[in-house]
């Protein structure tokens, strides 16, 4: 990882890493779907969901005292930021 000198570079690096991870998970799933057990498939789906949630959290500003709900195909996440 290179030296990051400002917040914009940090955000861009994080977005780049998340995109790469999402591609890896998708490729892994496509190549191995037939051989995966139910438990392994669930782990792959959780990994994909976690990456998507991280991307959405990075892109959405949450003010103190506010609540953010992010809806996905099979789930949703609600986050409330405390005022202190």
Secondary structure as the mmCIF struct_conf table of DSSP 4:
data_model
#
loop_
_struct_conf.conf_type_id
_struct_conf.id
_struct_conf.beg_label_comp_id
_struct_conf.beg_label_asym_id
_struct_conf.beg_label_seq_id
_struct_conf.end_label_comp_id
_struct_conf.end_label_asym_id
_struct_conf.end_label_seq_id
HELX_LH_PP_P HELX_LH_PP_P1 UNK A 2 UNK A 4
BEND BEND1 UNK A 6 UNK A 6
HELX_RH_AL_P HELX_RH_AL_P1 UNK A 7 UNK A 32
TURN_TY1_P TURN_TY1_P1 UNK A 33 UNK A 35
HELX_RH_AL_P HELX_RH_AL_P2 UNK A 38 UNK A 59
BEND BEND2 UNK A 60 UNK A 60
TURN_TY1_P TURN_TY1_P2 UNK A 64 UNK A 65
STRN STRN1 UNK A 67 UNK A 71
BEND BEND3 UNK A 73 UNK A 74
STRN STRN2 UNK A 76 UNK A 80
#
